[in-house]
Amino acid sequence: AFATAAIAGNFNPWAPVKAEVKAASKYVKFVTPQQLKKWMDADKDFVVLDVREPGEVAAGTVDWIEIEKIPRGLADVMAAVGKLKPKTTYVVICKSGGRATLVGAKLVKQYGFKNVYVLKGGMLGWMKAGYPIVNKLGKFKAAK
């Protein structure tokens, strides 16, 4: 079936990943960029968990004092060794939301975390909503 689908031209290599993300999404709560901005403005108690790769994070992330930058592949290791705390409220972010959903679901299912939110649309959604990002050079808004 795999070869037939590939030859027929309708093979989508991302289909299994999308299915995995969809299955994982039932374990996490989602927060829109607008809700997250309101939480920030209200100084709500949460930690941003940015699960992108170091190069992606270096390009820019949300401007929040409590931020953990842990690539997706290391997030569950950090939970296992106690670096991430089950009672903490986390907002997990990635580029578009997929990796964050997978990490968030694992924290909930495997480690019993209760307050895990995923930024809907990820950093792309955040920037599209017009909110600034920060990196070592300063604070920026995405160009329109």
Buried (B, 14 or more C-beta within 10 A) or exposed (E): EEEEEEEEEEEEEEEEEEEBBEEBBEBBEBBBBEBBBEBBEEEEEBBBBBBBBEEBBEEBBBBBEEBBBBBBEEBBEBBEEEEBEBEBBBBBBBBBBBBBBBBBBBBBEEBEBEBBBBBBBBBBBBBEBEBBBBEEEEEBEBEE
